[in-house]
C-alpha cells in the first residue's frame, strides 16, 4: 500500500459526502465492541458524512481529591496540603475516563481495518440489511481517507477498559486552534441500557 491517502482500502468503494445535524435523545452511547461508555446526551453531537459524529469538548479545571490517611503531617506539609490543587483536563476525556493511546499511520490503518471488520460483523449480527452495510463501508472508506490525510493532527483515546478491539476516539482542534472536538464512528455506538 502506498503513502497516498487515495490508496487506503478498508472495504472498497467510493467516498460519500454530506453533513447532517444530529442530536441524541439517548442517555448514553457505548462502544459496541468494548461496552465502554463513550459519550452521552450531555454533549451535542453533529453527524458528519453519515458515518461519524463530532462533538465539541472543553478544557476544564478539576480539583484533586485529597485523602486523609491519618498520618501526622509536618507544618510545611500541612500548609502545602491547604494549597488549591487542580489540573486542567478535557471534559469528555475526563468524564468518560478515556485513556490515551498512540498510533503511527501504518498501525492505525491495520487497527482500523480490524475495527471496521468487527463493526460490520456487529451490524450483521444486529440485523442490518445489505444496503445499510454497503453504505457504511463506502462512507467509512471515504472518512478514513480524511483521517489519514490529517493524521498528524489527531490524538487517540480508547475506552476505560482499554480493549484493543474497541473504538479509538479521535481528538482534534477546530480551525480556531483552541476548541477541541472528538470524532467517533457512528456505527460503532449503541444506546446504553440504563
WOSUL-V763719 format. One record per residue. N is the residue number from 1. RES is the residue in one small letter. D_FIRST is the distance of its C-alpha to the first C-alpha in Angstrom with 2 decimals. Layout:
# WOSUL-V763719
n/res/d_first
N/RES/D_FIRST
N/RES/D_FIRST
This chain:
# WOSUL-V763719
n/res/d_first
1/x/0.00
2/x/3.81
3/x/6.82
4/x/8.47
5/x/9.88
6/x/10.05
7/x/6.40
8/x/7.52
9/x/8.79
10/x/11.65
11/x/14.07
12/x/13.67
13/x/16.28
14/x/17.19
15/x/18.48
16/x/22.17
17/x/24.11
18/x/27.60
19/x/29.37
20/x/32.16
21/x/34.66
22/x/35.05
23/x/37.45
24/x/37.95
25/x/41.31
26/x/40.03
27/x/41.09
28/x/37.76
29/x/34.14
30/x/32.55
31/x/29.09
32/x/29.07
33/x/27.25
34/x/29.16
35/x/32.31
36/x/32.35
37/x/34.05
38/x/31.65
39/x/33.85
40/x/37.28
41/x/39.21
42/x/40.57
43/x/37.44
44/x/36.99
45/x/33.53
46/x/32.06
47/x/29.65
48/x/26.71
49/x/24.78
50/x/26.31
51/x/23.82
52/x/24.66
53/x/27.90
54/x/28.58
55/x/31.64
56/x/33.33
57/x/34.48
58/x/37.22
59/x/37.93
60/x/41.11
61/x/43.54
62/x/44.20
63/x/47.24
64/x/46.84
65/x/48.94
66/x/51.55
67/x/52.89
68/x/56.47
69/x/56.70
70/x/60.45
71/x/60.33
72/x/62.66
73/x/60.74
74/x/62.28
75/x/63.51
76/x/60.57
77/x/58.03
78/x/59.89
79/x/59.71
80/x/55.99
81/x/55.49
82/x/57.24
83/x/54.79
84/x/52.38
85/x/49.05
86/x/46.15
87/x/42.41
88/x/40.20
89/x/37.49
90/x/35.23
91/x/37.24
92/x/34.51
93/x/32.89
94/x/36.45
95/x/37.86
96/x/35.22
97/x/34.82
98/x/31.08
99/x/29.68
100/x/27.31
101/x/24.01
102/x/21.07
103/x/17.31
104/x/14.78
105/x/11.64
106/x/9.68
107/x/12.82
108/x/13.54
109/x/10.50
110/x/11.45
111/x/15.02
112/x/14.62
113/x/13.25
114/x/16.22
115/x/18.57
116/x/18.01
117/x/18.60
118/x/21.77
119/x/22.90
120/x/22.57
121/x/24.63
122/x/27.20
123/x/27.47
124/x/28.18
125/x/30.61
126/x/32.36
127/x/32.86
128/x/30.42
129/x/30.52
130/x/27.73
131/x/27.84
132/x/27.50
133/x/24.48
134/x/22.77
135/x/23.70
136/x/22.33
137/x/18.91
138/x/18.73
139/x/20.07
140/x/17.95
141/x/14.76
142/x/16.37
143/x/17.63
144/x/14.44
145/x/13.23
146/x/16.59
147/x/16.26
148/x/13.06
149/x/14.76
150/x/17.76
151/x/16.43
152/x/18.93
153/x/21.78
154/x/21.56
155/x/23.47
156/x/22.81
157/x/25.57
158/x/26.15
159/x/29.35
160/x/32.46
161/x/31.78
162/x/28.53
163/x/27.07
164/x/23.44
165/x/22.73
166/x/24.41
167/x/23.42
168/x/22.12
169/x/24.33
170/x/23.04
171/x/25.66
172/x/25.71
173/x/28.61
174/x/30.00
175/x/30.49
176/x/33.79
177/x/31.96
178/x/34.37
179/x/33.87
180/x/31.37
181/x/29.80
182/x/27.75
183/x/25.22
184/x/25.19
185/x/23.67
186/x/26.56
187/x/25.91
188/x/25.63
189/x/29.26
190/x/32.55
191/x/36.11
192/x/37.76
193/x/40.80
194/x/43.68
